[in-house]
Amino acid sequence: MGIGASIFLIALGAIFAFAINANLGWLDLNVVGWVLMLVGLVGLITTLYFWNTRRRTVVAAPVRQRVVAEPVVPAQDDRVVREEYREVRRPGYPT
């Protein structure tokens, strides 16, 4: 239920509770109005609660990368081999 539907239920309940003065015998319109206003208020509160939790932003720390390069080691056939080790640590892990 959204904000518009909640306000509609509150308004409809207020009309039934305060503006209509009819006696149907088996249905009390005052009670129906109060129930509709209560349901609209609960719907409005839950909608606003979920909107506030949805709008929260989480800022994550950037991933730190450490590159440990070992010295260049010559290999056979005049090729140069460079070994590299990458370590990636996620936020929250001990350093």
C-alpha positions, 0 to 999 in steps of 0.5 A, a space after each residue: 500500500 502506498 502513501 496515496 492509498 493510505 491517505 485515501 483510506 484515512 479520508 474515507 474513514 473520516 467521512 464514514 465516521 464523522 460525516 455520514 449519519 445513517 443507521 443501517 441496523 446491521 452495520 455501524 458506519 462509525 465503526 467502519 470509519 474508525 477501522 478504515 482510518 486505523 488501517 490507513 494510518 498503519 499503511 502510511 506508517 509502514 510505507 514511510 518506514 520502508 521508504 526510509 530504510 530503502 533510501 539509506 546508502 552504504 558506502 563501502 571502502 575501496 578494495 586495497 591491492 598490494 603488489 609484491 614484485 620480486 626481482 627480475 630473474 633471467 631465464 633460458 634463451 635470453 627471456 626475462 621472467 617477472 613473477 608477480 603476486 597480487 593480494 586483495 583484501 576485502 573490507 572487514 578482514 584483518 590487515 
